[in-house]
Amino acid sequence: MSVVETRYEYVILDTENVPFIAGTNMKVIELVLEKMAYGWSPEELHFQHPYLTLGQIYSALAYYWDHQEELDQDIERRLRFVDRVQRAMGSSPLTARLKAKGLI
């Protein structure tokens, strides 16, 4: 895989310009989504991903904040894709049973 170094010590871009945390297979956007979804601090992210250093985490978050508009558009694109797939698949039998019982 060809990579391009960035001015962020622990962030690299793959051939499709997707930012990854150097030395891992974790995309910056995955870390950011966990922070957003769970409200995790960098220290909690480190606890959840002990193979990442705090330097890697802070570098990834700095990259996000400096490229927020671009990455937020990518997040929206991914959410729209998931929504389309879910609509195409329809309700699962479990969801139908839970709805019938008024549990969801």
Gaussian input, Z-matrix of N, CA and C with variables (Angstrom, degrees):
# hf/3-21g

backbone

0 1
 N
 C     1     B1
 C     2     B2     1     A1
 N     3     B3     2     A2     1     D1
 C     4     B4     3     A3     2     D2
 C     5     B5     4     A4     3     D3
 N     6     B6     5     A5     4     D4
 C     7     B7     6     A6     5     D5
 C     8     B8     7     A7     6     D6
 N     9     B9     8     A8     7     D7
 C    10    B10     9     A9     8     D8
 C    11    B11    10    A10     9     D9
 N    12    B12    11    A11    10    D10
 C    13    B13    12    A12    11    D11
 C    14    B14    13    A13    12    D12
 N    15    B15    14    A14    13    D13
 C    16    B16    15    A15    14    D14
 C    17    B17    16    A16    15    D15
 N    18    B18    17    A17    16    D16
 C    19    B19    18    A18    17    D17
 C    20    B20    19    A19    18    D18
 N    21    B21    20    A20    19    D19
 C    22    B22    21    A21    20    D20
 C    23    B23    22    A22    21    D21
 N    24    B24    23    A23    22    D22
 C    25    B25    24    A24    23    D23
 C    26    B26    25    A25    24    D24
 N    27    B27    26    A26    25    D25
 C    28    B28    27    A27    26    D26
 C    29    B29    28    A28    27    D27
 N    30    B30    29    A29    28    D28
 C    31    B31    30    A30    29    D29
 C    32    B32    31    A31    30    D30
 N    33    B33    32    A32    31    D31
 C    34    B34    33    A33    32    D32
 C    35    B35    34    A34    33    D33
 N    36    B36    35    A35    34    D34
 C    37    B37    36    A36    35    D35
 C    38    B38    37    A37    36    D36
 N    39    B39    38    A38    37    D37
 C    40    B40    39    A39    38    D38
 C    41    B41    40    A40    39    D39
 N    42    B42    41    A41    40    D40
 C    43    B43    42    A42    41    D41
 C    44    B44    43    A43    42    D42
 N    45    B45    44    A44    43    D43
 C    46    B46    45    A45    44    D44
 C    47    B47    46    A46    45    D45
 N    48    B48    47    A47    46    D46
 C    49    B49    48    A48    47    D47
 C    50    B50    49    A49    48    D48
 N    51    B51    50    A50    49    D49
 C    52    B52    51    A51    50    D50
 C    53    B53    52    A52    51    D51
 N    54    B54    53    A53    52    D52
 C    55    B55    54    A54    53    D53
 C    56    B56    55    A55    54    D54
 N    57    B57    56    A56    55    D55
 C    58    B58    57    A57    56    D56
 C    59    B59    58    A58    57    D57
 N    60    B60    59    A59    58    D58
 C    61    B61    60    A60    59    D59
 C    62    B62    61    A61    60    D60
 N    63    B63    62    A62    61    D61
 C    64    B64    63    A63    62    D62
 C    65    B65    64    A64    63    D63
 N    66    B66    65    A65    64    D64
 C    67    B67    66    A66    65    D65
 C    68    B68    67    A67    66    D66
 N    69    B69    68    A68    67    D67
 C    70    B70    69    A69    68    D68
 C    71    B71    70    A70    69    D69
 N    72    B72    71    A71    70    D70
 C    73    B73    72    A72    71    D71
 C    74    B74    73    A73    72    D72
 N    75    B75    74    A74    73    D73
 C    76    B76    75    A75    74    D74
 C    77    B77    76    A76    75    D75
 N    78    B78    77    A77    76    D76
 C    79    B79    78    A78    77    D77
 C    80    B80    79    A79    78    D78
 N    81    B81    80    A80    79    D79
 C    82    B82    81    A81    80    D80
 C    83    B83    82    A82    81    D81
 N    84    B84    83    A83    82    D82
 C    85    B85    84    A84    83    D83
 C    86    B86    85    A85    84    D84
 N    87    B87    86    A86    85    D85
 C    88    B88    87    A87    86    D86
 C    89    B89    88    A88    87    D87
 N    90    B90    89    A89    88    D88
 C    91    B91    90    A90    89    D89
 C    92    B92    91    A91    90    D90
 N    93    B93    92    A92    91    D91
 C    94    B94    93    A93    92    D92
 C    95    B95    94    A94    93    D93
 N    96    B96    95    A95    94    D94
 C    97    B97    96    A96    95    D95
 C    98    B98    97    A97    96    D96
 N    99    B99    98    A98    97    D97
 C   100   B100    99    A99    98    D98
 C   101   B101   100   A100    99    D99
 N   102   B102   101   A101   100   D100
 C   103   B103   102   A102   101   D101
 C   104   B104   103   A103   102   D102
 N   105   B105   104   A104   103   D103
 C   106   B106   105   A105   104   D104
 C   107   B107   106   A106   105   D105
 N   108   B108   107   A107   106   D106
 C   109   B109   108   A108   107   D107
 C   110   B110   109   A109   108   D108
 N   111   B111   110   A110   109   D109
 C   112   B112   111   A111   110   D110
 C   113   B113   112   A112   111   D111
 N   114   B114   113   A113   112   D112
 C   115   B115   114   A114   113   D113
 C   116   B116   115   A115   114   D114
 N   117   B117   116   A116   115   D115
 C   118   B118   117   A117   116   D116
 C   119   B119   118   A118   117   D117
 N   120   B120   119   A119   118   D118
 C   121   B121   120   A120   119   D119
 C   122   B122   121   A121   120   D120
 N   123   B123   122   A122   121   D121
 C   124   B124   123   A123   122   D122
 C   125   B125   124   A124   123   D123
 N   126   B126   125   A125   124   D124
 C   127   B127   126   A126   125   D125
 C   128   B128   127   A127   126   D126
 N   129   B129   128   A128   127   D127
 C   130   B130   129   A129   128   D128
 C   131   B131   130   A130   129   D129
 N   132   B132   131   A131   130   D130
 C   133   B133   132   A132   131   D131
 C   134   B134   133   A133   132   D132
 N   135   B135   134   A134   133   D133
 C   136   B136   135   A135   134   D134
 C   137   B137   136   A136   135   D135
 N   138   B138   137   A137   136   D136
 C   139   B139   138   A138   137   D137
 C   140   B140   139   A139   138   D138
 N   141   B141   140   A140   139   D139
 C   142   B142   141   A141   140   D140
 C   143   B143   142   A142   141   D141
 N   144   B144   143   A143   142   D142
 C   145   B145   144   A144   143   D143
 C   146   B146   145   A145   144   D144
 N   147   B147   146   A146   145   D145
 C   148   B148   147   A147   146   D146
 C   149   B149   148   A148   147   D147
 N   150   B150   149   A149   148   D148
 C   151   B151   150   A150   149   D149
 C   152   B152   151   A151   150   D150
 N   153   B153   152   A152   151   D151
 C   154   B154   153   A153   152   D152
 C   155   B155   154   A154   153   D153
 N   156   B156   155   A155   154   D154
 C   157   B157   156   A156   155   D155
 C   158   B158   157   A157   156   D156
 N   159   B159   158   A158   157   D157
 C   160   B160   159   A159   158   D158
 C   161   B161   160   A160   159   D159
 N   162   B162   161   A161   160   D160
 C   163   B163   162   A162   161   D161
 C   164   B164   163   A163   162   D162
 N   165   B165   164   A164   163   D163
 C   166   B166   165   A165   164   D164
 C   167   B167   166   A166   165   D165
 N   168   B168   167   A167   166   D166
 C   169   B169   168   A168   167   D167
 C   170   B170   169   A169   168   D168
 N   171   B171   170   A170   169   D169
 C   172   B172   171   A171   170   D170
 C   173   B173   172   A172   171   D171
 N   174   B174   173   A173   172   D172
 C   175   B175   174   A174   173   D173
 C   176   B176   175   A175   174   D174
 N   177   B177   176   A176   175   D175
 C   178   B178   177   A177   176   D176
 C   179   B179   178   A178   177   D177
 N   180   B180   179   A179   178   D178
 C   181   B181   180   A180   179   D179
 C   182   B182   181   A181   180   D180
 N   183   B183   182   A182   181   D181
 C   184   B184   183   A183   182   D182
 C   185   B185   184   A184   183   D183
 N   186   B186   185   A185   184   D184
 C   187   B187   186   A186   185   D185
 C   188   B188   187   A187   186   D186
 N   189   B189   188   A188   187   D187
 C   190   B190   189   A189   188   D188
 C   191   B191   190   A190   189   D189
 N   192   B192   191   A191   190   D190
 C   193   B193   192   A192   191   D191
 C   194   B194   193   A193   192   D192
 N   195   B195   194   A194   193   D193
 C   196   B196   195   A195   194   D194
 C   197   B197   196   A196   195   D195
 N   198   B198   197   A197   196   D196
 C   199   B199   198   A198   197   D197
 C   200   B200   199   A199   198   D198
 N   201   B201   200   A200   199   D199
 C   202   B202   201   A201   200   D200
 C   203   B203   202   A202   201   D201
 N   204   B204   203   A203   202   D202
 C   205   B205   204   A204   203   D203
 C   206   B206   205   A205   204   D204
 N   207   B207   206   A206   205   D205
 C   208   B208   207   A207   206   D206
 C   209   B209   208   A208   207   D207
 N   210   B210   209   A209   208   D208
 C   211   B211   210   A210   209   D209
 C   212   B212   211   A211   210   D210
 N   213   B213   212   A212   211   D211
 C   214   B214   213   A213   212   D212
 C   215   B215   214   A214   213   D213
 N   216   B216   215   A215   214   D214
 C   217   B217   216   A216   215   D215
 C   218   B218   217   A217   216   D216
 N   219   B219   218   A218   217   D217
 C   220   B220   219   A219   218   D218
 C   221   B221   220   A220   219   D219
 N   222   B222   221   A221   220   D220
 C   223   B223   222   A222   221   D221
 C   224   B224   223   A223   222   D222
 N   225   B225   224   A224   223   D223
 C   226   B226   225   A225   224   D224
 C   227   B227   226   A226   225   D225
 N   228   B228   227   A227   226   D226
 C   229   B229   228   A228   227   D227
 C   230   B230   229   A229   228   D228
 N   231   B231   230   A230   229   D229
 C   232   B232   231   A231   230   D230
 C   233   B233   232   A232   231   D231
 N   234   B234   233   A233   232   D232
 C   235   B235   234   A234   233   D233
 C   236   B236   235   A235   234   D234
 N   237   B237   236   A236   235   D235
 C   238   B238   237   A237   236   D236
 C   239   B239   238   A238   237   D237
 N   240   B240   239   A239   238   D238
 C   241   B241   240   A240   239   D239
 C   242   B242   241   A241   240   D240
 N   243   B243   242   A242   241   D241
 C   244   B244   243   A243   242   D242
 C   245   B245   244   A244   243   D243
 N   246   B246   245   A245   244   D244
 C   247   B247   246   A246   245   D245
 C   248   B248   247   A247   246   D246
 N   249   B249   248   A248   247   D247
 C   250   B250   249   A249   248   D248
 C   251   B251   250   A250   249   D249
 N   252   B252   251   A251   250   D250
 C   253   B253   252   A252   251   D251
 C   254   B254   253   A253   252   D252
 N   255   B255   254   A254   253   D253
 C   256   B256   255   A255   254   D254
 C   257   B257   256   A256   255   D255
 N   258   B258   257   A257   256   D256
 C   259   B259   258   A258   257   D257
 C   260   B260   259   A259   258   D258
 N   261   B261   260   A260   259   D259
 C   262   B262   261   A261   260   D260
 C   263   B263   262   A262   261   D261
 N   264   B264   263   A263   262   D262
 C   265   B265   264   A264   263   D263
 C   266   B266   265   A265   264   D264
 N   267   B267   266   A266   265   D265
 C   268   B268   267   A267   266   D266
 C   269   B269   268   A268   267   D267
 N   270   B270   269   A269   268   D268
 C   271   B271   270   A270   269   D269
 C   272   B272   271   A271   270   D270
 N   273   B273   272   A272   271   D271
 C   274   B274   273   A273   272   D272
 C   275   B275   274   A274   273   D273
 N   276   B276   275   A275   274   D274
 C   277   B277   276   A276   275   D275
 C   278   B278   277   A277   276   D276
 N   279   B279   278   A278   277   D277
 C   280   B280   279   A279   278   D278
 C   281   B281   280   A280   279   D279
 N   282   B282   281   A281   280   D280
 C   283   B283   282   A282   281   D281
 C   284   B284   283   A283   282   D282
 N   285   B285   284   A284   283   D283
 C   286   B286   285   A285   284   D284
 C   287   B287   286   A286   285   D285
 N   288   B288   287   A287   286   D286
 C   289   B289   288   A288   287   D287
 C   290   B290   289   A289   288   D288
 N   291   B291   290   A290   289   D289
 C   292   B292   291   A291   290   D290
 C   293   B293   292   A292   291   D291
 N   294   B294   293   A293   292   D292
 C   295   B295   294   A294   293   D293
 C   296   B296   295   A295   294   D294
 N   297   B297   296   A296   295   D295
 C   298   B298   297   A297   296   D296
 C   299   B299   298   A298   297   D297
 N   300   B300   299   A299   298   D298
 C   301   B301   300   A300   299   D299
 C   302   B302   301   A301   300   D300
 N   303   B303   302   A302   301   D301
 C   304   B304   303   A303   302   D302
 C   305   B305   304   A304   303   D303
 N   306   B306   305   A305   304   D304
 C   307   B307   306   A306   305   D305
 C   308   B308   307   A307   306   D306
 N   309   B309   308   A308   307   D307
 C   310   B310   309   A309   308   D308
 C   311   B311   310   A310   309   D309

   B1=1.4471
   B2=1.5273
   B3=1.2883
   B4=1.4636
   B5=1.5251
   B6=1.3118
   B7=1.4626
   B8=1.5185
   B9=1.3227
   B10=1.4525
   B11=1.5158
   B12=1.3272
   B13=1.4553
   B14=1.5222
   B15=1.3133
   B16=1.4537
   B17=1.5152
   B18=1.3234
   B19=1.4659
   B20=1.5248
   B21=1.3272
   B22=1.4699
   B23=1.5204
   B24=1.3076
   B25=1.4593
   B26=1.5255
   B27=1.3155
   B28=1.4598
   B29=1.5237
   B30=1.3174
   B31=1.4575
   B32=1.5223
   B33=1.3388
   B34=1.4632
   B35=1.5277
   B36=1.3177
   B37=1.4548
   B38=1.5205
   B39=1.3474
   B40=1.4605
   B41=1.5299
   B42=1.3135
   B43=1.4602
   B44=1.5245
   B45=1.3247
   B46=1.4691
   B47=1.5330
   B48=1.3312
   B49=1.4730
   B50=1.5262
   B51=1.3186
   B52=1.4676
   B53=1.5229
   B54=1.3469
   B55=1.4620
   B56=1.5338
   B57=1.3158
   B58=1.4628
   B59=1.5148
   B60=1.3207
   B61=1.4518
   B62=1.5279
   B63=1.3325
   B64=1.4642
   B65=1.5209
   B66=1.3126
   B67=1.4558
   B68=1.5194
   B69=1.3339
   B70=1.4644
   B71=1.5218
   B72=1.3230
   B73=1.4616
   B74=1.5323
   B75=1.3342
   B76=1.4666
   B77=1.5176
   B78=1.3226
   B79=1.4556
   B80=1.5198
   B81=1.3204
   B82=1.4638
   B83=1.5288
   B84=1.3151
   B85=1.4578
   B86=1.5340
   B87=1.3304
   B88=1.4655
   B89=1.5242
   B90=1.3292
   B91=1.4642
   B92=1.5320
   B93=1.3238
   B94=1.4671
   B95=1.5234
   B96=1.3274
   B97=1.4654
   B98=1.5242
   B99=1.3200
   B100=1.4693
   B101=1.5231
   B102=1.3236
   B103=1.4621
   B104=1.5250
   B105=1.3314
   B106=1.4643
   B107=1.5325
   B108=1.3197
   B109=1.4624
   B110=1.5210
   B111=1.3188
   B112=1.4562
   B113=1.5216
   B114=1.3224
   B115=1.4591
   B116=1.5157
   B117=1.3280
   B118=1.4623
   B119=1.5243
   B120=1.3116
   B121=1.4603
   B122=1.5341
   B123=1.3258
   B124=1.4665
   B125=1.5319
   B126=1.3165
   B127=1.4697
   B128=1.5255
   B129=1.3295
   B130=1.4647
   B131=1.5255
   B132=1.3177
   B133=1.4641
   B134=1.5291
   B135=1.3293
   B136=1.4638
   B137=1.5265
   B138=1.3205
   B139=1.4659
   B140=1.5253
   B141=1.3333
   B142=1.4641
   B143=1.5303
   B144=1.3218
   B145=1.4700
   B146=1.5306
   B147=1.3269
   B148=1.4667
   B149=1.5286
   B150=1.3196
   B151=1.4613
   B152=1.5261
   B153=1.3452
   B154=1.4620
   B155=1.5242
   B156=1.3159
   B157=1.4561
   B158=1.5320
   B159=1.3186
   B160=1.4578
   B161=1.5288
   B162=1.3245
   B163=1.4558
   B164=1.5233
   B165=1.3240
   B166=1.4634
   B167=1.5253
   B168=1.3285
   B169=1.4668
   B170=1.5209
   B171=1.3281
   B172=1.4667
   B173=1.5260
   B174=1.3144
   B175=1.4547
   B176=1.5286
   B177=1.3367
   B178=1.4672
   B179=1.5231
   B180=1.3364
   B181=1.4693
   B182=1.5271
   B183=1.3353
   B184=1.4659
   B185=1.5243
   B186=1.3236
   B187=1.4625
   B188=1.5242
   B189=1.3364
   B190=1.4714
   B191=1.5281
   B192=1.3197
   B193=1.4572
   B194=1.5238
   B195=1.3117
   B196=1.4599
   B197=1.5321
   B198=1.3294
   B199=1.4683
   B200=1.5314
   B201=1.3257
   B202=1.4603
   B203=1.5293
   B204=1.3053
   B205=1.4711
   B206=1.5238
   B207=1.3120
   B208=1.4673
   B209=1.5297
   B210=1.3229
   B211=1.4648
   B212=1.5224
   B213=1.3275
   B214=1.4628
   B215=1.5291
   B216=1.3208
   B217=1.4666
   B218=1.5179
   B219=1.3278
   B220=1.4597
   B221=1.5269
   B222=1.3257
   B223=1.4671
   B224=1.5226
   B225=1.3289
   B226=1.4681
   B227=1.5255
   B228=1.3234
   B229=1.4672
   B230=1.5266
   B231=1.3194
   B232=1.4610
   B233=1.5299
   B234=1.3382
   B235=1.4656
   B236=1.5261
   B237=1.3329
   B238=1.4677
   B239=1.5235
   B240=1.3348
   B241=1.4549
   B242=1.5290
   B243=1.3149
   B244=1.4666
   B245=1.5246
   B246=1.3190
   B247=1.4637
   B248=1.5295
   B249=1.3331
   B250=1.4685
   B251=1.5258
   B252=1.3130
   B253=1.4649
   B254=1.5306
   B255=1.3328
   B256=1.4625
   B257=1.5160
   B258=1.3361
   B259=1.4677
   B260=1.5224
   B261=1.3203
   B262=1.4628
   B263=1.5244
   B264=1.3271
   B265=1.4645
   B266=1.5214
   B267=1.3206
   B268=1.4529
   B269=1.5177
   B270=1.3037
   B271=1.4646
   B272=1.5172
   B273=1.3087
   B274=1.4573
   B275=1.5269
   B276=1.3096
   B277=1.4679
   B278=1.5366
   B279=1.3207
   B280=1.4578
   B281=1.5226
   B282=1.3258
   B283=1.4633
   B284=1.5162
   B285=1.3189
   B286=1.4691
   B287=1.5263
   B288=1.3305
   B289=1.4748
   B290=1.5273
   B291=1.3383
   B292=1.4574
   B293=1.5330
   B294=1.3341
   B295=1.4628
   B296=1.5216
   B297=1.3297
   B298=1.4615
   B299=1.5169
   B300=1.3068
   B301=1.4627
   B302=1.5073
   B303=1.3343
   B304=1.4597
   B305=1.5186
   B306=1.3202
   B307=1.4691
   B308=1.5217
   B309=1.3142
   B310=1.4731
   B311=1.5077
   A1=108.13
   A2=115.54
   A3=121.37
   A4=108.91
   A5=117.13
   A6=121.21
   A7=109.63
   A8=114.45
   A9=121.43
   A10=107.54
   A11=117.48
   A12=120.63
   A13=109.61
   A14=115.85
   A15=122.14
   A16=107.94
   A17=117.44
   A18=119.28
   A19=111.00
   A20=115.89
   A21=122.28
   A22=106.13
   A23=115.47
   A24=120.51
   A25=113.63
   A26=117.40
   A27=120.57
   A28=113.92
   A29=117.88
   A30=120.96
   A31=109.08
   A32=114.79
   A33=121.13
   A34=107.99
   A35=115.40
   A36=121.81
   A37=108.45
   A38=116.45
   A39=118.29
   A40=109.01
   A41=117.14
   A42=121.13
   A43=112.91
   A44=117.11
   A45=121.41
   A46=111.13
   A47=116.69
   A48=123.90
   A49=113.77
   A50=116.54
   A51=121.68
   A52=107.07
   A53=117.72
   A54=119.39
   A55=112.28
   A56=115.45
   A57=124.07
   A58=108.76
   A59=116.23
   A60=121.05
   A61=106.60
   A62=116.16
   A63=121.91
   A64=111.51
   A65=114.91
   A66=120.96
   A67=113.70
   A68=117.08
   A69=121.45
   A70=108.54
   A71=115.07
   A72=119.45
   A73=110.41
   A74=116.47
   A75=120.98
   A76=110.85
   A77=114.70
   A78=120.37
   A79=109.10
   A80=116.05
   A81=121.20
   A82=109.43
   A83=116.50
   A84=120.83
   A85=111.51
   A86=118.12
   A87=120.92
   A88=110.52
   A89=116.01
   A90=120.32
   A91=110.17
   A92=116.01
   A93=121.26
   A94=110.15
   A95=117.68
   A96=120.31
   A97=111.71
   A98=117.26
   A99=119.95
   A100=110.26
   A101=116.84
   A102=120.41
   A103=109.97
   A104=116.44
   A105=120.76
   A106=111.95
   A107=115.66
   A108=120.45
   A109=112.86
   A110=116.34
   A111=120.26
   A112=113.92
   A113=116.95
   A114=120.23
   A115=112.85
   A116=116.14
   A117=120.41
   A118=111.57
   A119=115.54
   A120=122.87
   A121=107.98
   A122=117.65
   A123=118.93
   A124=112.44
   A125=116.44
   A126=119.53
   A127=110.90
   A128=117.69
   A129=120.56
   A130=110.18
   A131=117.21
   A132=120.15
   A133=109.86
   A134=116.32
   A135=120.78
   A136=110.96
   A137=116.78
   A138=120.94
   A139=110.32
   A140=116.67
   A141=121.44
   A142=112.45
   A143=116.05
   A144=122.07
   A145=108.72
   A146=117.58
   A147=120.27
   A148=113.71
   A149=117.93
   A150=120.44
   A151=111.79
   A152=117.30
   A153=121.37
   A154=108.96
   A155=116.35
   A156=119.71
   A157=108.36
   A158=116.07
   A159=118.44
   A160=110.66
   A161=117.31
   A162=120.52
   A163=111.80
   A164=116.71
   A165=120.28
   A166=110.91
   A167=115.90
   A168=120.45
   A169=110.61
   A170=117.05
   A171=119.54
   A172=111.15
   A173=118.06
   A174=120.98
   A175=110.52
   A176=116.87
   A177=121.07
   A178=111.01
   A179=116.66
   A180=119.75
   A181=110.89
   A182=117.56
   A183=120.55
   A184=109.82
   A185=116.51
   A186=120.02
   A187=109.91
   A188=116.24
   A189=119.91
   A190=111.04
   A191=117.76
   A192=120.07
   A193=111.77
   A194=117.63
   A195=120.65
   A196=113.01
   A197=117.29
   A198=123.08
   A199=110.62
   A200=116.23
   A201=121.57
   A202=113.28
   A203=117.51
   A204=119.24
   A205=111.22
   A206=115.97
   A207=121.39
   A208=111.35
   A209=117.58
   A210=120.63
   A211=111.39
   A212=118.20
   A213=119.91
   A214=110.76
   A215=117.33
   A216=120.48
   A217=110.38
   A218=117.03
   A219=120.86
   A220=110.73
   A221=117.08
   A222=120.99
   A223=109.51
   A224=117.70
   A225=121.64
   A226=110.86
   A227=116.62
   A228=120.67
   A229=110.67
   A230=116.80
   A231=121.21
   A232=111.34
   A233=116.73
   A234=120.19
   A235=111.22
   A236=117.24
   A237=120.64
   A238=110.62
   A239=116.72
   A240=120.93
   A241=110.89
   A242=116.66
   A243=120.69
   A244=109.96
   A245=116.75
   A246=121.09
   A247=110.91
   A248=117.42
   A249=121.18
   A250=110.88
   A251=117.06
   A252=120.87
   A253=110.12
   A254=116.79
   A255=119.73
   A256=111.80
   A257=117.16
   A258=120.22
   A259=110.78
   A260=116.80
   A261=120.79
   A262=111.34
   A263=116.68
   A264=120.75
   A265=112.07
   A266=117.75
   A267=120.43
   A268=111.63
   A269=115.03
   A270=120.71
   A271=110.89
   A272=114.96
   A273=119.49
   A274=108.70
   A275=118.11
   A276=120.21
   A277=111.89
   A278=117.54
   A279=120.38
   A280=110.49
   A281=116.88
   A282=120.50
   A283=110.38
   A284=117.74
   A285=121.71
   A286=110.81
   A287=117.84
   A288=121.14
   A289=111.05
   A290=117.19
   A291=120.35
   A292=110.82
   A293=117.66
   A294=121.47
   A295=110.33
   A296=116.92
   A297=121.12
   A298=111.83
   A299=116.83
   A300=121.73
   A301=112.29
   A302=117.39
   A303=121.09
   A304=113.65
   A305=116.36
   A306=119.43
   A307=112.77
   A308=116.29
   A309=119.96
   A310=110.15
   D1=129.09
   D2=177.38
   D3=-84.24
   D4=134.69
   D5=-179.51
   D6=-128.95
   D7=156.69
   D8=177.59
   D9=-120.40
   D10=128.71
   D11=177.18
   D12=-71.28
   D13=149.78
   D14=176.95
   D15=-115.52
   D16=178.54
   D17=176.26
   D18=-81.33
   D19=2.71
   D20=175.41
   D21=-98.36
   D22=119.11
   D23=-170.80
   D24=-52.63
   D25=-37.28
   D26=-173.55
   D27=-109.76
   D28=17.14
   D29=179.60
   D30=-121.01
   D31=130.59
   D32=175.45
   D33=-124.18
   D34=158.67
   D35=176.23
   D36=-111.17
   D37=134.49
   D38=176.97
   D39=-81.39
   D40=-172.50
   D41=-175.87
   D42=-65.01
   D43=-18.56
   D44=177.85
   D45=-101.34
   D46=15.06
   D47=-179.61
   D48=62.58
   D49=29.32
   D50=175.06
   D51=-88.59
   D52=124.00
   D53=-178.93
   D54=-76.79
   D55=129.61
   D56=177.22
   D57=-119.90
   D58=157.48
   D59=171.38
   D60=-81.39
   D61=122.18
   D62=-175.47
   D63=-54.63
   D64=138.06
   D65=177.82
   D66=80.84
   D67=4.69
   D68=179.33
   D69=-134.86
   D70=177.43
   D71=172.51
   D72=-108.45
   D73=19.17
   D74=-178.46
   D75=-90.91
   D76=125.68
   D77=176.01
   D78=-76.12
   D79=145.93
   D80=176.73
   D81=-56.29
   D82=-40.85
   D83=-176.69
   D84=-62.91
   D85=-32.39
   D86=178.46
   D87=-65.20
   D88=-42.73
   D89=178.75
   D90=-64.67
   D91=-43.09
   D92=-179.72
   D93=-63.22
   D94=-42.00
   D95=179.48
   D96=-63.06
   D97=-37.32
   D98=176.11
   D99=-65.00
   D100=-41.82
   D101=178.03
   D102=-60.61
   D103=-44.19
   D104=-179.42
   D105=-67.52
   D106=-47.12
   D107=-174.56
   D108=-67.01
   D109=-40.45
   D110=-173.57
   D111=-107.89
   D112=-9.06
   D113=-177.91
   D114=69.69
   D115=25.98
   D116=-176.30
   D117=-72.16
   D118=139.09
   D119=172.79
   D120=-76.61
   D121=166.45
   D122=174.39
   D123=-56.15
   D124=-36.42
   D125=179.26
   D126=-66.31
   D127=-38.83
   D128=177.97
   D129=-69.55
   D130=-38.87
   D131=175.16
   D132=-58.88
   D133=-40.63
   D134=177.36
   D135=-64.02
   D136=-40.62
   D137=177.90
   D138=-62.65
   D139=-41.89
   D140=-178.97
   D141=-73.76
   D142=-26.14
   D143=-179.22
   D144=-129.40
   D145=73.26
   D146=-174.20
   D147=-64.07
   D148=-14.85
   D149=177.38
   D150=-77.61
   D151=-10.71
   D152=175.57
   D153=-96.18
   D154=141.01
   D155=174.54
   D156=-85.84
   D157=161.19
   D158=174.90
   D159=-62.44
   D160=-32.85
   D161=175.93
   D162=-60.69
   D163=-43.61
   D164=177.43
   D165=-62.82
   D166=-42.95
   D167=-178.34
   D168=-64.91
   D169=-49.00
   D170=-179.75
   D171=-64.18
   D172=-36.61
   D173=178.08
   D174=-64.32
   D175=-43.27
   D176=178.15
   D177=-63.11
   D178=-42.59
   D179=179.52
   D180=-67.54
   D181=-37.43
   D182=176.77
   D183=-63.76
   D184=-41.23
   D185=177.57
   D186=-60.01
   D187=-44.38
   D188=178.44
   D189=-58.86
   D190=-49.86
   D191=-176.96
   D192=-63.36
   D193=-32.89
   D194=178.48
   D195=-79.02
   D196=-15.89
   D197=-179.17
   D198=-128.74
   D199=31.39
   D200=-171.48
   D201=-58.04
   D202=-45.93
   D203=-176.72
   D204=-60.30
   D205=-46.71
   D206=179.99
   D207=-63.05
   D208=-45.27
   D209=-178.15
   D210=-72.89
   D211=-35.08
   D212=176.06
   D213=-63.96
   D214=-35.96
   D215=175.56
   D216=-64.19
   D217=-38.72
   D218=177.12
   D219=-65.03
   D220=-40.83
   D221=177.52
   D222=-61.28
   D223=-46.04
   D224=178.96
   D225=-60.58
   D226=-43.04
   D227=178.70
   D228=-60.33
   D229=-42.46
   D230=179.54
   D231=-66.16
   D232=-40.62
   D233=179.39
   D234=-65.78
   D235=-39.23
   D236=176.88
   D237=-63.04
   D238=-40.10
   D239=178.05
   D240=-62.16
   D241=-47.13
   D242=179.52
   D243=-61.32
   D244=-41.73
   D245=179.10
   D246=-61.48
   D247=-44.36
   D248=178.58
   D249=-61.71
   D250=-43.58
   D251=-179.58
   D252=-64.07
   D253=-44.13
   D254=179.80
   D255=-62.95
   D256=-41.44
   D257=178.26
   D258=-64.96
   D259=-40.27
   D260=-179.54
   D261=-65.03
   D262=-33.84
   D263=-178.80
   D264=-79.10
   D265=-24.43
   D266=-177.47
   D267=75.05
   D268=-176.43
   D269=-179.19
   D270=-74.38
   D271=143.03
   D272=175.08
   D273=-79.54
   D274=158.38
   D275=177.22
   D276=-57.23
   D277=-35.97
   D278=178.94
   D279=-64.48
   D280=-45.35
   D281=178.73
   D282=-60.45
   D283=-42.92
   D284=179.16
   D285=-60.76
   D286=-43.72
   D287=179.10
   D288=-64.74
   D289=-43.35
   D290=179.77
   D291=-64.11
   D292=-40.71
   D293=177.71
   D294=-64.11
   D295=-41.72
   D296=179.61
   D297=-61.75
   D298=-31.67
   D299=178.72
   D300=-88.57
   D301=-1.14
   D302=179.31
   D303=73.60
   D304=21.63
   D305=-177.79
   D306=-88.88
   D307=-15.73
   D308=174.06
   D309=-140.10

